[in-house]
């Protein structure tokens, strides 16, 4: 991979997104609005206090997965990727450039979502807000990289949506949002413990509760980062050069 080509790809993607106001609104505002809706639904109850950190993990993860996978697939469907890869640009440069571009957007997205959840919706955070933001950003980047991985296999936008039951829904069901993982059947608990979104939810819950076990939080962050890197590497190995 070449840093110059990677950064050039990052700049091109950011320029395209800047002119797509609907995508910008979807990325930056929709997770925040959904968090606000959940807080409104459970107003005057203790429910939002318990599930709020998980919502910070869930909604940005889903939105980044959808937007990134469809945007990357569009590059292939329009023939842009084929023309780019005919030049010295490598598949790794392409995917890493996309990861950096959407990762920067993830920082803005997570910052807005965390600020809204804490200072508007009243989510109580006993730990470090900075650490909470870091986990939220890593979670959004994870959604980005899994979206890139899905786009490497999909041929149409419909197929991208079909990847959600494979890559996204099991993580939601087994991540501990609906039922603590230690109360799941043993097999499902084991599967859930290996899913990256579970570690994001665990880390956000730990920070929100003011856990003193910061080592466990950093381990969760490291696992999320490892999954994100693995998704980029696997995506670069499987990305087709030719437009299907």
N, C-alpha and C positions, 0 to 999 in steps of 0.2 A: 504494500500500500504506500501511496505517496501523500504526505501531509498537504502539499499544495493542491493536489487534485481533490482531496477530501474536503478541504476548506472551500474550494471553488464550488463543489457540489452543495455544501451547506449554504453558501451565499445564494446560489441559484434557487434552492428550495425556499429559503426565507423570503426572497424577492417575490416568488410566485404566490406564497401564502399571504403576503402583505396586501396583494391586490385582490385576494379572495376574501371579502369581508364576511361572508357567511361561515366559511371555515374558521376564521379567527374567532367569531362569536361562538361557534360551537365548541371550540377548544377551550376558550377562556371563561365562558359564562355558563354553559349548560351544567357542568359538574356542580358549580356553586348554586345554581337555581335548584337542582335536585336535592342538594344537601339542605337548602332552605325549606323545600317542600316537606322533606322528612321531619325536620325540626318543627314545622307548623303542624303536621299531622299528629305528632306526639307532644304538642305543647301542653303544659300543666301536668305532665307525667314524667317519671324518671327514665323513660325508655330511651330518649335521645341521648341522655348522658352515658348510657351503656353502649349504644350502637353508633354514636356519632363518630368515634375514631375509625370504625370499620367503614362508614360511609365515605370518609376522606380517602380511604384506600380504594373503595369499590368504583365510584363514579368516574374519577379521572382515569383509572385503569381501563375501563370499558370504552370511554370516549377516545382515548389515545389509540387503543387497539383498532377501533373502527376507522378513524380518520387516517391513521398512518397506513394501514393495509390497503384501503381504497385508493389513497393518493399515490402510493407506490405502484399499485396495479395499473393505475391510469397511465403512468409513464410507459409501461409495457404495451398497453392496449393502443396507445397513440403512436407507437414506434419510437418514442423518444429514447427509451432505454437502449434499444438496438443501435440507434445512431451514436449514442454516448459511448457504448462499449466497443464500437468500431474504432474509436479513438483510444489513446493510451489509458483512459480511465478503466480501472479494474472493478470487479464486482464488490470487492471489499471497500474500495474508495466510495463507491456509490452508496452502499448500505450504511457505512460509518458516517458519511456526510448527511444522510437522512436522519440517522440517530442523533447526531449533534444538533441538527436544525430543530427537530421535534423535541429534543431534550431541553433546548433553550426555552421553547414554548411551554414545556412541562414545568419549568421553574416558575414562569409567570402564572400558569394555571394553578399549580399547587399553592403558590403564595396567596392568590385571590381566594381559593377554596378554604385554606386554613384560617386566613384573616376573617372571612365571612362566618365560618363555623364558630370561631372563638368570640369575636367581638360583636357580631350581629345576632347569631343564634344562641349565644350564651353557653357554648360547650366549655366545661370546666377542664382545664389542663393543669395538673399538679406538677408536671415535669417541665423540661425545657421546650419552649416554643421553637427554638432554632433546631433542636433535634427532631421535633415533630415535623417541621417543614422538610428537613433532609429526608426523612423516611417517606413523606408524601411525594417528594420529587423522584426518589428512586423508584417508587411504586408506579408513577406515571411513565417513567423511562422504561420500566419493565413492560408496561402495556404497549409502548412504542416498538420495542424490539420484538415482542411476540407478534405484533401486527406486521412488521417487516418479514418475519418468518412465514406467516400465513400467506403473504402476498407472493412469496417465492414459489409456493406450491399451487396457488389458485390461478385459474385462467380467466375467470370472470368475477364481477362484483358479487354475483349471487353465490359463487363458491366461497368467497371471502366470508360472507355471512354464515355459510354452513360451517366454517371453522370455529365459530363461537361456541356451539355445543361441545366441541372437542377441547378447545384451549381455554375457554372462559367460564362456561357454566359449571363444570366440575369444581373449579377453584372457588366459585361463589358458594356452592352447596356444601363443600367440605372445608371451607376456610374458617369456620367457627362463628359465622354471622348469625345463623339461625339456631345453632345449638353448639355449645362448647365442644371442641374436638375430643376432649377426654370422656365425653358422654356418648360418643358415636360408637358403633360396632368396631371391634378391634381392627378389622381389615380396612374399613373406611378411615379410621383414625390414622392408621399407618400411611395410607395414600395421601390424606390431607396434610400430614406432617411433611411430606415431600413436595408439596405444591408451593410455588413461590409466593402467591398471594397470601397464603396462610402466614408466612413470615412477616409480610408487610402489616397484616392485621395484628399479629402478636406484638410487633414493635410499636405500632401506634397505640395499642391498648396499654402497653407497658409505660410508654412516655406519658400518656394521659393520666394514668393512675399514680404517677410519680415513683415508679419502681426504682429501687436502689441497685438493681442488677443491670447496670449499664453494659456490662460485658455481653450479656445475652442480647441486648438490643443491637449492639454492634455486630454480633454474630449474625443476627437476622438481616442486618443491612448488607453484610458481606455475602450472604446467600442470595439475596435479591440481585446484587451486582453480578454474581457469578452466573445466575440464570440469564441476565440481560446480555452479558458477554457471549455466553454460549449460544443464545438465539441469533446474535449477529453473525457469529462464526458459521453456524449451521446454515443460516440464510445465504451467506456469501458462497457457500459450497453448493447450494442447490438452486440458486437463482439462474433461470434460463436466459441465455444471451439473445435468443431469437424470440420475436413477438409471436405468441400462439395464434 
